[in-house]
Amino acid sequence: MSKKWKTRTNLVHGGSRRSQYNEVSEAIFLTQGFVYETAEQAEERFANAGPDEFIYARYGNPTVAMFENRMAVLEGAEDAFATASGMAAVSGALMSFLNAGDHVVAARALFGSCIYVLEDVLTRYGVDVTFVDGTDLNQWESATRKGANAVFFETIANPTLEVTDIPSVSKIAHRAGARVFVDNVFATPVFSNAIRQGADVVIYSATKHIDGQGRALGGVILGKEDFIRKTVEPYMKHTGGAMSPFTAWIMLKGLETIDLRVRAQAAGAYALADAVYGHEKLHRSIYPGHFRHPQYDLAMNTIGSGGTVVSIDVKGEKEGAFRFLNALNIVLISNNLGDAKSIATHPATTTHQRLSDRQKSILGITPGLVRLSIGLEDPDDLIEDVVQALEVA
Ligand SMILES: *Cc1c(COP(=O)(O)O)cnc(C)c1O
């Protein structure tokens, strides 16, 4: 592994460890434990395990370590810890760091489970949480003015695709003494500049673009070595949210092709957003990578892409959105994203069902909103499918 390689080389070779057999493809070390040659060696390893010495798969495993190392190289982070799911990464990063009495400022436009962790879990342990409009720097400024320990936001928010300005929010947060935690799923590790722009901790659900083929749940927390090893690792290894070695192998294989896949998916998302822009059956279409989106300049300057998801607000309320969904032939009705297969989701009745009507309307989760995750199909076929379903709606 070398830092001087370019991204696509690192995605294929970064973090590789070979056994005595010199296998080409990364080995799956499907073992929970490791044999010590002597009792003294066991004692020494528990006291002070090196990066290539393993104890128990909840603490670490060679296949999982390969995935962590490859992710760290890709993200430009010092270190990484792999987790059982994206939510294990979000909750683990926050719970391992925060204490009762701490203050967190978070963007209000978030994935439903992230809202639950912040609003229902952290507050039960005495953490004070303030929600702000993530696109309004003045709100970040005033909410952090009285001091904050952490800020948390999604770079591109699910499902309304609001872009948060990482460099500016990081500056505001650091002035207040807060660590910057970024849920970077929608920006994807391919386009991310989060660490260079000031984020302290970057979190991915690997379930999304990293697997990219809908097979396994996983997550990863990236940051400074000190934070990963002294704060995250003890919490994760003792609370049990470790990634399985088999999952790590799937994710390693996903990383080999992620750059090719995500760039093709983002190109498809742009083509679809452009094709449906101003369509008579839509109140609006949202894609931050399209030049007509109000945050286009910010998206281009900070992320360099609009990502792989397009949201559309179908006329005719829930009934219109359901007619559209039920008329799709290629795009599947499901709730993953970043997958090779294009997927349509109705957030108001699924991923964000739990929210009150008032919260939904504040977040712009209207009854007609449909989130389209663009896959690897030919964009012409996808456009034709979406347009014919819009005629039915
Ligand atoms: C999916 C998702 C998560 C949770 O990831 P899981 O792997 O499903 O646990 C967290 N944040 C965002 C933005 C997501 O899209």
The ligand as an SDF file (V2000), in Angstrom:
LIG
                    3D

 15 15  0  0  0  0  0  0  0  0999 V2000
  -28.4480    4.0770    5.0070 C   0  0  0  0  0  0  0  0  0  0  0  0
  -27.9280    5.2110    5.7540 C   0  0  0  0  0  0  0  0  0  0  0  0
  -27.4850    5.0460    7.0660 C   0  0  0  0  0  0  0  0  0  0  0  0
  -27.5550    3.7280    7.8000 C   0  0  0  0  0  0  0  0  0  0  0  0
  -26.8330    2.7180    7.2160 O   0  0  0  0  0  0  0  0  0  0  0  0
  -27.1660    1.1510    7.4680 P   0  0  0  0  0  0  0  0  0  0  0  0
  -26.0340    0.4550    6.8070 O   0  0  0  0  0  0  0  0  0  0  0  0
  -28.4930    0.8950    6.8340 O   0  0  0  0  0  0  0  0  0  0  0  0
  -27.2040    0.9330    8.9300 O   0  0  0  0  0  0  0  0  0  0  0  0
  -27.0000    6.1560    7.7340 C   0  0  0  0  0  0  0  0  0  0  0  0
  -26.9510    7.3700    7.1330 N   0  0  0  0  0  0  0  0  0  0  0  0
  -27.3670    7.5560    5.8690 C   0  0  0  0  0  0  0  0  0  0  0  0
  -27.2950    8.9100    5.2610 C   0  0  0  0  0  0  0  0  0  0  0  0
  -27.8790    6.4880    5.1300 C   0  0  0  0  0  0  0  0  0  0  0  0
  -28.3000    6.6710    3.8770 O   0  0  0  0  0  0  0  0  0  0  0  0
  1  2  1  0
  2  3  1  0
  2 14  2  0
  3  4  1  0
  3 10  2  0
  4  5  1  0
  5  6  1  0
  6  7  2  0
  6  8  1  0
  6  9  1  0
 10 11  1  0
 11 12  2  0
 12 13  1  0
 12 14  1  0
 14 15  1  0
M  END
$$$$
